[in-house]
Amino acid sequence: MFGLSELAIILIVIAVVVGVKKLPELTRSAGKSARILKAEARAMKESETPGEPRVIQGEAVREDAPGNGTGER
């Protein structure tokens, strides 16, 4: 019937035929993603000023508070 090499050639031809239709869409999506990533990286770099500590909002937990998970009572 078919050997492994013939089957591989048929699969490659099918992949190329199907891929040619999707190639412009894939490259456009990749370009958009690259531009977005570049813009976000630039924005992050500009927003951080050197030497200034970042403040992350949260809540303080006392070590001696009950239910803090330390196992001590």
DSSP file (Angstrom, degrees, kcal/mol; ACC not computed):
  #  RESIDUE AA STRUCTURE BP1 BP2  ACC     N-H-->O    O-->H-N    N-H-->O    O-->H-N    TCO  KAPPA ALPHA  PHI   PSI    X-CA   Y-CA   Z-CA
    1    1 A M              0   0    0      0, 0.0     2,-0.4     0, 0.0     0, 0.0   0.000 360.0 360.0 360.0-110.9    0.0    0.0    0.0
    2    2 A F        -     0   0    0      4,-0.0     2,-0.1     3,-0.0     0, 0.0  -0.878 360.0-144.3-109.2 140.6    1.8    3.2    1.2
    3    3 A G     >  -     0   0    0     -2,-0.4     4,-2.0     1,-0.1     5,-0.2  -0.411  32.4-100.6 -90.9 175.9    5.2    3.3    2.7
    4    4 A L  H  > S+     0   0    0      1,-0.2     4,-2.2     2,-0.2     5,-0.1   0.881 120.9  51.6 -65.9 -38.9    6.3    5.6    5.5
    5    5 A S  H  > S+     0   0    0      2,-0.2     4,-2.1     1,-0.2    -1,-0.2   0.899 110.2  48.2 -68.1 -39.5    8.1    8.0    3.1
    6    6 A E  H  > S+     0   0    0      2,-0.2     4,-2.2     1,-0.2    -1,-0.2   0.910 112.1  49.6 -65.4 -41.0    5.1    8.3    0.8
    7    7 A L  H  X S+     0   0    0     -4,-2.0     4,-2.2     1,-0.2    -2,-0.2   0.889 110.1  51.0 -65.1 -39.1    2.8    9.0    3.8
    8    8 A A  H  X S+     0   0    0     -4,-2.2     4,-2.3     2,-0.2    -1,-0.2   0.903 109.7  50.0 -64.4 -41.7    5.2   11.6    5.1
    9    9 A I  H  X S+     0   0    0     -4,-2.1     4,-2.3     2,-0.2    -2,-0.2   0.913 110.7  49.6 -63.8 -42.7    5.3   13.4    1.7
   10   10 A I  H  X S+     0   0    0     -4,-2.2     4,-2.3     1,-0.2    -2,-0.2   0.916 111.5  48.7 -62.7 -43.5    1.5   13.4    1.5
   11   11 A L  H  X S+     0   0    0     -4,-2.2     4,-2.4     2,-0.2    -1,-0.2   0.883 110.8  50.6 -65.4 -38.2    1.2   14.9    5.0
   12   12 A I  H  X S+     0   0    0     -4,-2.3     4,-2.3     2,-0.2    -2,-0.2   0.914 110.3  49.4 -64.8 -42.9    3.8   17.6    4.2
   13   13 A V  H  X S+     0   0    0     -4,-2.3     4,-2.4     2,-0.2    -2,-0.2   0.911 112.2  48.2 -63.5 -42.3    1.9   18.6    1.1
   14   14 A I  H  X S+     0   0    0     -4,-2.3     4,-2.6     1,-0.2     5,-0.3   0.912 111.3  50.6 -64.0 -42.4   -1.4   18.7    3.0
   15   15 A A  H  X S+     0   0    0     -4,-2.4     4,-2.6     1,-0.2    -2,-0.2   0.890 111.6  47.9 -63.5 -39.5    0.2   20.8    5.7
   16   16 A V  H  X S+     0   0    0     -4,-2.3     4,-2.1     2,-0.2    -2,-0.2   0.922 112.3  48.5 -67.0 -44.4    1.7   23.2    3.2
   17   17 A V  H  X S+     0   0    0     -4,-2.4     4,-0.8     1,-0.2    -2,-0.2   0.926 118.1  39.8 -63.6 -44.9   -1.6   23.6    1.3
   18   18 A V  H  X S+     0   0    0     -4,-2.6     4,-1.0     1,-0.2     3,-0.4   0.894 115.4  53.1 -70.6 -39.2   -3.6   24.2    4.5
   19   19 A G  H  X S+     0   0    0     -4,-2.6     4,-1.7    -5,-0.3    -2,-0.2   0.811  98.5  63.0 -66.9 -31.7   -0.8   26.4    6.0
   20   20 A V  H  < S+     0   0    0     -4,-2.1    -1,-0.2     1,-0.2    -2,-0.2   0.869 103.0  50.1 -63.0 -35.9   -0.6   28.7    3.0
   21   21 A K  H  < S+     0   0    0     -4,-0.8     4,-0.3    -3,-0.4    -1,-0.2   0.845 117.7  38.8 -70.3 -33.2   -4.2   29.9    3.6
   22   22 A K  H  X S+     0   0    0     -4,-1.0     4,-2.4     1,-0.1    -2,-0.2   0.602  92.6  89.0 -92.6 -13.4   -3.5   30.6    7.3
   23   23 A L  H  X S+     0   0    0     -4,-1.7     4,-2.6     1,-0.2     5,-0.2   0.889  86.3  48.4 -58.3 -47.5    0.0   32.1    6.9
   24   24 A P  H  > S+     0   0    0      0, 0.0     4,-2.1     0, 0.0    -1,-0.2   0.908 113.9  48.2 -60.6 -39.8   -1.0   35.8    6.4
   25   25 A E  H  > S+     0   0    0     -4,-0.3     4,-2.2     2,-0.2    -2,-0.2   0.901 112.2  49.0 -65.9 -41.1   -3.4   35.6    9.4
   26   26 A L  H  X S+     0   0    0     -4,-2.4     4,-2.3     2,-0.2    -1,-0.2   0.906 111.9  47.6 -66.5 -41.7   -0.7   34.0   11.6
   27   27 A T  H  X S+     0   0    0     -4,-2.6     4,-2.2     2,-0.2    -1,-0.2   0.882 111.2  51.4 -68.1 -36.4    2.0   36.5   10.6
   28   28 A R  H  X S+     0   0    0     -4,-2.1     4,-2.3    -5,-0.2    -2,-0.2   0.926 111.6  47.2 -63.4 -44.5   -0.4   39.4   11.2
   29   29 A S  H  X S+     0   0    0     -4,-2.2     4,-2.4     1,-0.2    -2,-0.2   0.897 111.6  50.6 -63.9 -40.9   -1.3   38.1   14.7
   30   30 A A  H  X S+     0   0    0     -4,-2.3     4,-2.2     1,-0.2    -1,-0.2   0.893 110.4  50.1 -65.0 -39.1    2.4   37.6   15.5
   31   31 A G  H  X S+     0   0    0     -4,-2.2     4,-2.3     2,-0.2    -2,-0.2   0.909 110.9  48.3 -64.7 -43.4    3.1   41.1   14.5
   32   32 A K  H  X S+     0   0    0     -4,-2.3     4,-2.5     1,-0.2    -2,-0.2   0.925 112.0  49.9 -62.4 -44.1    0.3   42.5   16.6
   33   33 A S  H  X S+     0   0    0     -4,-2.4     4,-2.6     1,-0.2    -2,-0.2   0.903 110.3  50.0 -62.0 -41.6    1.5   40.5   19.6
   34   34 A A  H  X S+     0   0    0     -4,-2.2     4,-2.3     2,-0.2    -1,-0.2   0.902 111.2  48.6 -65.0 -41.1    5.1   41.7   19.2
   35   35 A R  H  X S+     0   0    0     -4,-2.3     4,-2.4     2,-0.2    -2,-0.2   0.910 112.5  48.1 -65.5 -41.5    4.0   45.3   19.0
   36   36 A I  H  X S+     0   0    0     -4,-2.5     4,-2.5     2,-0.2     5,-0.2   0.929 112.5  48.7 -64.0 -45.1    1.8   45.0   22.1
   37   37 A L  H  X S+     0   0    0     -4,-2.6     4,-2.3     1,-0.2    -2,-0.2   0.906 112.1  49.1 -60.8 -43.0    4.6   43.3   24.0
   38   38 A K  H  X S+     0   0    0     -4,-2.3     4,-2.2     2,-0.2    -1,-0.2   0.906 112.0  48.3 -63.9 -42.8    7.1   45.9   23.0
   39   39 A A  H  X S+     0   0    0     -4,-2.4     4,-2.3     2,-0.2    -2,-0.2   0.900 112.3  48.6 -66.3 -40.9    4.7   48.8   24.0
   40   40 A E  H  X S+     0   0    0     -4,-2.5     4,-2.4     2,-0.2    -2,-0.2   0.903 111.2  49.8 -66.4 -41.1    4.0   47.2   27.4
   41   41 A A  H  X S+     0   0    0     -4,-2.3     4,-2.2     1,-0.2    -2,-0.2   0.905 111.9  48.4 -63.9 -41.2    7.7   46.6   28.1
   42   42 A R  H  X S+     0   0    0     -4,-2.2     4,-2.2     2,-0.2    -2,-0.2   0.904 111.3  50.2 -64.9 -41.3    8.5   50.2   27.2
   43   43 A A  H  X S+     0   0    0     -4,-2.3     4,-2.0     2,-0.2    -2,-0.2   0.892 110.8  49.1 -65.0 -39.9    5.6   51.4   29.4
   44   44 A M  H  X S+     0   0    0     -4,-2.4     4,-1.4     1,-0.2    -1,-0.2   0.913 111.3  49.5 -64.6 -41.7    6.9   49.4   32.4
   45   45 A K  H  < S+     0   0    0     -4,-2.2    -2,-0.2     1,-0.2    -1,-0.2   0.889 113.8  45.5 -65.4 -39.5   10.4   50.7   31.9
   46   46 A E  H  < S+     0   0    0     -4,-2.2    -1,-0.2     1,-0.2    -2,-0.2   0.817 108.8  55.9 -73.7 -31.1    9.2   54.3   31.8
   47   47 A S  H  < S+     0   0    0     -4,-2.0     2,-0.6    -5,-0.2    -1,-0.2   0.794  93.4  77.8 -75.3 -27.1    6.9   53.9   34.8
   48   48 A E     <  -     0   0    0     -4,-1.4     6,-0.0    -5,-0.1    -1,-0.0  -0.724  68.0-158.8 -86.3 122.2    9.6   52.7   37.1
   49   49 A T    >   -     0   0    0     -2,-0.6     3,-1.5     3,-0.1    -3,-0.1  -0.870  27.4-110.5 -98.7 133.0   11.8   55.4   38.4
   50   50 A P  T 3  S+     0   0    0      0, 0.0    -1,-0.0     0, 0.0     0, 0.0  -0.321  97.6  17.8 -64.8 139.7   15.2   54.2   39.7
   51   51 A G  T 3  S+     0   0    0      1,-0.2    -3,-0.0    -2,-0.0     0, 0.0   0.280  95.3 112.7  87.5 -11.0   15.8   54.4   43.4
   52   52 A E    <   -     0   0    0     -3,-1.5    -1,-0.2     1,-0.0    -3,-0.1  -0.846  66.6-128.8 -98.0 123.5   12.1   54.8   44.3
   53   53 A P        -     0   0    0      0, 0.0     2,-0.3     0, 0.0    -4,-0.0  -0.396  19.5-120.8 -71.6 146.2   10.7   51.8   46.2
   54   54 A R        -     0   0    0     -2,-0.1     2,-0.6    -6,-0.0    -6,-0.0  -0.680  21.0-144.0 -83.7 138.8    7.5   50.2   44.9
   55   55 A V        -     0   0    0     -2,-0.3     2,-0.6     2,-0.0    -1,-0.0  -0.918  11.4-165.8-107.1 123.4    4.6   50.1   47.3
   56   56 A I        -     0   0    0     -2,-0.6     2,-0.2     0, 0.0    -2,-0.0  -0.943  19.8-131.0-110.5 120.6    2.4   47.1   47.2
   57   57 A Q        +     0   0    0     -2,-0.6     2,-0.3     1,-0.0    -2,-0.0  -0.448  51.0 119.5 -72.0 139.3   -0.9   47.5   49.0
   58   58 A G        -     0   0    0     -2,-0.2     2,-0.4     2,-0.0    -1,-0.0  -0.895  58.3 -81.1-170.0-162.5   -1.9   44.8   51.4
   59   59 A E        -     0   0    0     -2,-0.3     2,-0.3     2,-0.0    -2,-0.0  -0.961  34.0-122.1-125.6 145.3   -2.6   44.2   55.1
   60   60 A A        -     0   0    0     -2,-0.4     2,-0.5     1,-0.0    -2,-0.0  -0.625  21.7-155.2 -83.7 140.6   -0.2   43.7   57.9
   61   61 A V        -     0   0    0     -2,-0.3     2,-0.2     7,-0.0     7,-0.0  -0.972  11.0-137.1-119.3 123.2   -0.5   40.5   59.9
   62   62 A R    >   -     0   0    0     -2,-0.5     3,-1.0     1,-0.1     6,-0.0  -0.547  11.1-135.7 -76.8 143.1    0.8   40.4   63.5
   63   63 A E  T 3  S+     0   0    0      1,-0.2     7,-0.2    -2,-0.2     5,-0.1   0.818 103.7  49.7 -68.7 -30.7    2.7   37.3   64.4
   64   64 A D  T 3  S+     0   0    0      2,-0.1    -1,-0.2     3,-0.1     3,-0.0   0.371  83.5 117.1 -91.9   7.2    0.9   36.8   67.7
   65   65 A A  S X  S-     0   0    0     -3,-1.0     3,-0.9     1,-0.1     2,-0.1  -0.512  73.8-107.3 -73.9 140.0   -2.5   37.1   66.2
   66   66 A P  T 3  S+     0   0    0      0, 0.0    -1,-0.1     0, 0.0     7,-0.1  -0.404 100.5  24.1 -67.6 141.9   -4.7   34.0   66.5
   67   67 A G  T 3  S+     0   0    0     -2,-0.1    -3,-0.1    -3,-0.0     6,-0.1   0.717  76.9 128.3  80.4  21.8   -5.2   32.0   63.3
   68   68 A N  S <  S-     0   0    0     -3,-0.9    -1,-0.0    -5,-0.1    -3,-0.0   0.498  76.8-115.1 -89.2  -1.3   -2.1   33.2   61.6
   69   69 A G  S    S+     0   0    0      3,-0.1    -1,-0.0     1,-0.0     0, 0.0   0.584  82.5 118.2  87.3  10.0   -1.0   29.7   60.8
   70   70 A T  S    S-     0   0    0      2,-0.2     3,-0.1    -7,-0.2    -7,-0.0   0.719  73.6-130.3 -83.0 -18.7    2.1   29.5   62.8
   71   71 A G        +     0   0    0      1,-0.3     2,-0.3     2,-0.0    -1,-0.0   0.338  69.1 117.3  89.5  -8.7    0.8   26.7   65.0
   72   72 A E              0   0    0      1,-0.1    -1,-0.3     0, 0.0    -2,-0.2  -0.716 360.0 360.0 -94.0 144.8    1.7   28.5   68.3
   73   73 A R              0   0    0     -2,-0.3    -1,-0.1    -3,-0.1    -9,-0.0   0.342 360.0 360.0-130.2 360.0   -1.0   29.5   70.8
